[in-house]
Amino acid sequence: MATGPGECAWSAADLRTTSAARSTLTPVERRAAAALRLESRRRTFLAGRAVAHRALIALDPTLAEAADARRLSVLAAPDGAPDAWIDGRLLPLSVSISHRGSQVVAAASRLPVRVGIDVERLELRSPEFVADFLTPAEIGIVTASSDPDLASNLAWSAKEAVLKVRRTGLRRDTRSVEVYVTCDARRRDAWEPLAVRDLEVPEPVRAWWRTDGAYVTVVALGFSPAA
Ligand SMILES: CC(C)(COP(=O)(O)OP(=O)(O)OC[C@H]1O[C@@H](n2cnc3c(N)ncnc32)[C@H](O)[C@@H]1OP(=O)(O)O)[C@@H](O)C(=O)NCCC(=O)NCCS
């Protein structure tokens, strides 16, 4: 659990060691998980909520009491984005969740600043993936990079983080967000600023990235209309 970049808090966990049983999950969150068909999906859903609770408490330690009393819930809105609630009251906070492989991450911020987080494994992306989802400028950067796995996953992760800030996810074309990857070195355990531009929404968005082992995480902060 840690202070994140900008004005957010973030938390990360290993899915294999995150215990839903010992966490602050609420009955309503457990019911939402029970409605999911696949056991693997139930596990990531619950772990995401447990980590989101931690990010929210890192942002606002006064929430710890409600979480301990199993009153703090992170529930999906109709658009799919998570929202934080206490006793049926929507909190003026923004929360975001991502899971990939064994890594589960979450971030939280105070509205009107919205947060989006995305984690990706640093793995090979095919030329077809790069051609389909990146902009011409990003394709040029990835092609020229000495670490194309980092460059392509960083660009993809940043797009997803920004589109989570906007609460659209992949309903929007990933090429409507442009990422300016200027660094080839794999940073470890420290947030680095990343230049991104939303080509459809005029409000500025800021982003940071870091690597942890085989994973790259991007956090984006911006403003977005209420859901
Ligand atoms: C948001 C989205 C890009 C994330 O996809 P992903 O990379 O596979 O998964 P990640 O692990 O990084 O993120 C998943 C989390 O994003 C969050 N999320 C889902 N929809 C979101 C949205 N519209 N805005 C912000 N966050 C969203 C959820 O918290 C979800 O985790 P949870 O379901 O366990 O709570 C993708 O789910 C999406 O585009 N959703 C909107 C479009 C849609 O509903 N499509 C239907 C399925 S194809």
The ligand as an SDF file (V2000), in Angstrom:
LIG
                    3D

 48 50  0  0  0  0  0  0  0  0999 V2000
  -12.2830   -1.4490  -18.9520 C   0  0  0  0  0  0  0  0  0  0  0  0
  -11.6150   -2.5060  -19.8210 C   0  0  0  0  0  0  0  0  0  0  0  0
  -10.7700   -1.8010  -20.8660 C   0  0  0  0  0  0  0  0  0  0  0  0
  -10.7160   -3.3630  -18.9260 C   0  0  0  0  0  0  0  0  0  0  0  0
  -10.3740   -4.5320  -19.5540 O   0  0  0  0  0  0  0  0  0  0  0  0
   -9.1210   -5.4800  -19.2400 P   0  0  0  0  0  0  0  0  0  0  0  0
   -7.8620   -4.8700  -19.7060 O   0  0  0  0  0  0  0  0  0  0  0  0
   -9.4750   -6.7850  -19.8140 O   0  0  0  0  0  0  0  0  0  0  0  0
   -9.0680   -5.6790  -17.7030 O   0  0  0  0  0  0  0  0  0  0  0  0
   -8.3570   -4.9530  -16.4760 P   0  0  0  0  0  0  0  0  0  0  0  0
   -8.0450   -6.0410  -15.5290 O   0  0  0  0  0  0  0  0  0  0  0  0
   -7.2530   -4.0300  -16.8310 O   0  0  0  0  0  0  0  0  0  0  0  0
   -9.5220   -4.0520  -15.8830 O   0  0  0  0  0  0  0  0  0  0  0  0
  -10.6850   -4.6670  -15.4460 C   0  0  0  0  0  0  0  0  0  0  0  0
  -11.3820   -3.7040  -14.5360 C   0  0  0  0  0  0  0  0  0  0  0  0
  -11.7190   -2.5170  -15.2350 O   0  0  0  0  0  0  0  0  0  0  0  0
  -12.8240   -1.9370  -14.5540 C   0  0  0  0  0  0  0  0  0  0  0  0
  -13.7380   -1.4440  -15.5780 N   0  0  0  0  0  0  0  0  0  0  0  0
  -14.6410   -2.1400  -16.3050 C   0  0  0  0  0  0  0  0  0  0  0  0
  -15.2980   -1.2980  -17.1320 N   0  0  0  0  0  0  0  0  0  0  0  0
  -14.8020   -0.0680  -16.9060 C   0  0  0  0  0  0  0  0  0  0  0  0
  -15.1030    1.2110  -17.4520 C   0  0  0  0  0  0  0  0  0  0  0  0
  -16.0470    1.4070  -18.3770 N   0  0  0  0  0  0  0  0  0  0  0  0
  -14.3910    2.2670  -16.9970 N   0  0  0  0  0  0  0  0  0  0  0  0
  -13.4430    2.1280  -16.0360 C   0  0  0  0  0  0  0  0  0  0  0  0
  -13.1180    0.9240  -15.4800 N   0  0  0  0  0  0  0  0  0  0  0  0
  -13.7980   -0.1470  -15.9230 C   0  0  0  0  0  0  0  0  0  0  0  0
  -13.4510   -3.0020  -13.6690 C   0  0  0  0  0  0  0  0  0  0  0  0
  -13.1830   -2.6570  -12.3140 O   0  0  0  0  0  0  0  0  0  0  0  0
  -12.6950   -4.2540  -14.0510 C   0  0  0  0  0  0  0  0  0  0  0  0
  -12.3840   -5.1250  -13.0080 O   0  0  0  0  0  0  0  0  0  0  0  0
  -13.5280   -5.9490  -12.2210 P   0  0  0  0  0  0  0  0  0  0  0  0
  -14.5700   -6.2990  -13.2150 O   0  0  0  0  0  0  0  0  0  0  0  0
  -12.8260   -7.1140  -11.6400 O   0  0  0  0  0  0  0  0  0  0  0  0
  -14.0220   -4.9780  -11.2000 O   0  0  0  0  0  0  0  0  0  0  0  0
  -12.6570   -3.3920  -20.5470 C   0  0  0  0  0  0  0  0  0  0  0  0
  -13.3280   -4.1820  -19.6020 O   0  0  0  0  0  0  0  0  0  0  0  0
  -13.6720   -2.5660  -21.2880 C   0  0  0  0  0  0  0  0  0  0  0  0
  -13.3640   -1.9830  -22.3110 O   0  0  0  0  0  0  0  0  0  0  0  0
  -14.9060   -2.4520  -20.7830 N   0  0  0  0  0  0  0  0  0  0  0  0
  -15.9030   -1.5680  -21.3790 C   0  0  0  0  0  0  0  0  0  0  0  0
  -16.5240   -2.1660  -22.6260 C   0  0  0  0  0  0  0  0  0  0  0  0
  -17.3640   -3.3370  -22.2680 C   0  0  0  0  0  0  0  0  0  0  0  0
  -18.1480   -3.3220  -21.3810 O   0  0  0  0  0  0  0  0  0  0  0  0
  -17.1880   -4.3860  -23.0070 N   0  0  0  0  0  0  0  0  0  0  0  0
  -17.8840   -5.5980  -22.7210 C   0  0  0  0  0  0  0  0  0  0  0  0
  -16.9250   -6.7090  -22.6450 C   0  0  0  0  0  0  0  0  0  0  0  0
  -16.1710   -6.9460  -24.2190 S   0  0  0  0  0  0  0  0  0  0  0  0
  1  2  1  0
  2  3  1  0
  2  4  1  0
  2 36  1  0
  4  5  1  0
  5  6  1  0
  6  7  2  0
  6  8  1  0
  6  9  1  0
  9 10  1  0
 10 11  2  0
 10 12  1  0
 10 13  1  0
 13 14  1  0
 14 15  1  0
 15 16  1  0
 15 30  1  0
 16 17  1  0
 17 18  1  0
 17 28  1  0
 18 19  1  0
 18 27  1  0
 19 20  2  0
 20 21  1  0
 21 22  1  0
 21 27  2  0
 22 23  1  0
 22 24  2  0
 24 25  1  0
 25 26  2  0
 26 27  1  0
 28 29  1  0
 28 30  1  0
 30 31  1  0
 31 32  1  0
 32 33  2  0
 32 34  1  0
 32 35  1  0
 36 37  1  0
 36 38  1  0
 38 39  2  0
 38 40  1  0
 40 41  1  0
 41 42  1  0
 42 43  1  0
 43 44  2  0
 43 45  1  0
 45 46  1  0
 46 47  1  0
 47 48  1  0
M  END
$$$$
